[in-house]
């Protein structure tokens, strides 16, 4: 059997060796509760706080502004609820975009307040004029995805954040796909979320950055951990793994991006040569290694299963949205044009740390073999 090509790094990036090494002692014999008063518990507490300092150092913020969560969906929900609850003048509405992750759009819909959804252009970029129009109503919160999980579009967050700040409106940035992949300047950002399994950390852990922690509203009750704002026993091994992975990803960001872009370029070139009808919905300046490709006449879910049998792991869209039923991508529908036409026949290939040179071209060749056998 041919080697498996994992081309779904946008869903989960394999655990980095440094993260695994950092986690080992806390998985093996250092199992004390970091809230305990005895020495081993305090040792665990120091490990958690050291990890918090590591994360803060990578982002350029203060440790007390970092809160560990169970991942991106919890962080996004927490940020939306907290941001929308702030007092102040203006309307009660919250602002989001048509291509946000379901954890953001779902949390916004559950608030029971008006939600304004900003349109995007054919590449998935937010129109600054549309944002300005929304800001004129002084909403409670604006939500923007730094990088899209399906097509890889990177928003000009610094420019959009400055617009929000000029109107005194807090901005929450979903940086789940961006953290560890691109630089994340925090200027004018009130809240920012990330998930470890996107940058080589373990699954089930993430973090929320809050510029003003005192404005956070707890989602849970029951304990005084993390200042009483996020109760629950901290998972020490996951936390130290997250911090080690983020530091590693940030230190090697440029070389990792170059390797990913090379794999994606090989994939696109090989596929274009063998199947000219392929239509690409990702942009060259998007997330490194991510390719969204429409295959007119194919069913994306069916092709995902066939590629799996051929030894290539891909996704028909967001992994969080894979229910086993075929339904169009809300992201592609929002882009309009050919992307909307391909909402049921598009695959997402995302290359990264688990790939060797040549995997991009080989993944395309295996896809071509399936297309040519139809």
N, C-alpha and C positions, 0 to 999 in steps of 0.2 A: 504494500500500500504506500502511496506517495505521502511525503511529510505533510502534516497539517499546516496550513497557512492561516494564522490568526489575523484577520483584517477587520477587527471590530474594537479597536482601542478606544473609540469614542464612548463605548459602553463600559468597558473595564480595561484598564492598563495592568499588565502583570505586575505582581509585587516586586519591588526593586530589591536587590540583594542587601543594600544597606538598611532598608526598612525591616527586612526579615531578621537581619543580625541584631538590630536594636530591640526587636520584639522578643527574641528568644528567652532572655532571663525572666521576663514577666509572664511568659507562657509556661515556663518550666518549674521554677521554684520560688519566685518572688510574687506570691499571689495575694499579699495582704491588701486590705481595703485602704485606699488612700485617705479615708476619713477617720481611720483608727488612730488612737493616741499612742500605741506602743511603737517601738522603734522601727519594725518592718513596715508598719503603716505609714509612718512619717517618711521613710525612705521612698515609698511609693508616691507620697505627696510631693516630694522633691522632684521625682521623675516627671510627674504631670506638669509641675510649674516650670521645669527646665524645657519641656516640650512647648509649653505656651510661649516661653521667651524665644525659642527657635522660630516658631511660626511668626511671631511679631517681628523678629529680625528680618525674615524673608520679605515681609510686607512693608517694613518701615513704619511700624506703629508701636504703641505701648502694649505690654503684655495684658494689662487689665481690660484691653479692648477686644481680646480674643476669647471666644466661648466655644467649647467643643460640643458637637451635636452628633446625631446618628448618621448624618449625611446631608446631601443637597436638598432633598425634599423637606426634611424637618427645618433646615436652615432657612429655606425660602418661605415656608409657612410662618415661621417665627418672625422673620423680617416683615412680611406683609402685615401680619396682625399687629405687631408693635408699631410699625410706621403709620398704619391707618388709625391707630388709637390716639395719636398725639393730639393734644388740644390746639386750638388756634383759629384764626379767622379764615374766611374763604369757604369753598364748597367742601362737602364731605366725600367727594368722589376720589377714587384712586385711578391712576393711569397705568396702562400696560401696553404691550404691542401684540400684533396678530401672530407673532412667531414665538411667544414665550413658552417655556416648559410648562407642562400641565400642573406641576406643583405650585407655580406662580398664578396661572390663570384660574386654577381651582380654588386657591386660597382667596383670591380677589372676589370670585363669584360667591364665596361663602360668607363674605363680610356683611352682606345685606345693605350695601351702599352702592351708589352709582359707580359704574366702571367704564372708563373711556379707553377704547382700544385704538392705538395709533396704527395706521397702515404702514406698510413698508414698500420699497421699490422692488424691481424685478430681481435685484441681488440680495434683498433682505435687509436693506439699510433703512433706518428711521429717517424721515424727513424732518430736519430741524424746524421748519416752519410749522409743521403739524404739532411738534412738541411745544413750540412757543404759544400756539393757540390754546393748547391744553393748560399750560402753565398760567395763562392769563386768568384762569378761573380759580387759581390758588388751591389746587387739590391737596389732599392730605399727604400723598405719596406718589412717586413715579417709580416704576419697575422697568429695568432694562437688562436684557441678557448681554453679557460682554461678547460672547461668541456662541453662535447657534449650534445646537447639537446635531442637526440634520444636514445642513448645507455648509456649516463652518464660517458663515459671515461674521466678521469682527466689526462691532460698532465703534464709532469714534467717541468712546465714552468720555475722555477728558473734555471734549468740546461740548457734548450734551450735558455733562455734569456741571460745567460752568454756567450753562443756561438755567439749570435748575437752581443752582446756588444764587444766581442773580435775582431770582424770584422768591427766594427763601423757602423753597420746596425740597424736602429731603428726597434723596435718590437711593433706592435699593438696587444693587447690581448683582445679578445671578452670574457668578464667575465660575460655575462648576466646570465648564469645558475649558475655561481660560487659565485657571490657576496652575502654575507650573509650566504652562505652555508659552505664555506671553507675559510681558511685564505688566504689573497691575498698579499704576499710580492711584493713590487713594484720595487725591485732592478732590474736595467737594462731594465725596461719596459718604453717605450716612451709614449704610449697611451693605455688607458684601458677604456672599455665601460661597462655600467651596466644599468639595467632597474628595476624600483621599484616594479613592479607587480610580480617579481620573488621572492622577499624576504618579502612580506607582506605589501608593499606600494601600493599606488593607481596606476591605469593604466594611461598611457599617460604622464609619466614623467620618466626620467632617468638621468644619468650623464656621462660625459666624463672626465677622468683624463688625463692631458697633462703635462708631465714633463717639457717641454719648451713651455709654452702657446704662445710665440711669433712666433712659427712655424705653428700655426693653420691658416688655410685658411677658411674664412667664407663661409658657404653654401648659406646664405641669405644676403640681404641688407635691409636697411630701418630704422635702429635705432642704438643707442649706448649702448644698454643693454649688460651686461656681457663683458665689454670692447670693444664693437663693434664687437665681434667675433661671437656672437649668438644673433642677434637682435630679438626683439619681447617681448611683455609684459610678465614678469615672472608670472606663475600661483602660487600664494603664497600658497594656500591651498595644492596643489599637492607637492610643494617643501618641506614644513614643514612635510607633511605626509611621504615623502620619507626618510627624515633625521631621523624621529622618528622610522620608521620601520627598517632602516638599523642598527641603534644603538641597538635596541631591538634584532634583529637577531644576531648581532655580540656578544652581551653579553650572549646570550643563545645558542650559536652555538653548543657546545658540547652536551648538553642535547637534543636539537632538532634533531641532527644527530642520536643520540642513539635511539630516539623514531621512527624516520623514518626507520632506518635500521631494527628495530624489526618488524615493519609492513610489510616491504618488505620480510623479512625472513619468516614470517608466510604465506604470499601469495605464495611464491615460494615452501615452503614445502607442503602446501595443494594442489597446482596445480600439483606438481610432483607425489604425491601419487595418485591423481585421473586421471591424463592424462600423462602417461610416455612419450608420443610422443612430449610433449612440449620441445622447444629448446630455451635456454636462451642466449641472445646476449649482456647482460650487465655483468659487472664484480663486484665482491664483494667489491673491493676497489674503485668503482666509486662513483658517486653522491649519497648521502644518500637517500634512499626511491625510487630510480628509477629502474624499472625493464623493460627490453625489452624482450618480449617473442614471439617466432615464433610458429605458430600453423599450421603445414603443412596440406594442404587440405582445409583451411579456407580462406575467403577473409577478409582482415583486416577492410576495410571500412564497409562492411556489418555487421561484428561482432561488430563494434563500435556502429552502430545503434541498434543492438539487445541488447547489454549491456545497452545502454541508456534506453531502454524500461524496462530492468530488474533493473534499478535504480543504475547503475554503470557508472560513467563518465570517459572515457578513451580517448586516442588518437591513431590513426593509425600511427602517426609520429609527425613531427613538426606542431604545430597549425597554424603557418604562412603559411604552405604549403598545408593546407586542402582546396581544391578547389571544392570538390564534385565529382571529377573524380578519378578513381583508377589509380595510377601510382607508379612505384617502388621507394623506398626510395634511394636517392643517397648515404646516409650514409651507409646503409646496403650493397649496391652494392660495395662500396669502401672497406668494410671489407672483402669481398670475402667469399669463402667457404659456409658453411651453412647459414650464415647471408645473403649472396647474394641470395641464393636459396629461402630464406624466405622474400624477399624484398616486396612481395605483401600480406604476411599473418602474419605480425608482429604487435603486439600491444604494446603501451607504457603505463605502469602503473606507476604513480608517487605519492607517499603518502607524507602527510605533516600535516600542522597545522589543517586542517579541519577534520582530522581523529581521531577516538577514538580507544583505544585498541580493537582488534578483527576485525577491518575493513579489514585488510589484508587478513585474512583467509576467511572472509565472501565474499569479492570480488572474491576470487578464487572459492568459492563454487558456486556463481551465474554464473561465467564463465563455470564451469564444468556442471552445469545444462543445459546450452545451447549446450555445446559440446556433451553431452550424448543424447540430443533430436534429433540430426541430423541423 
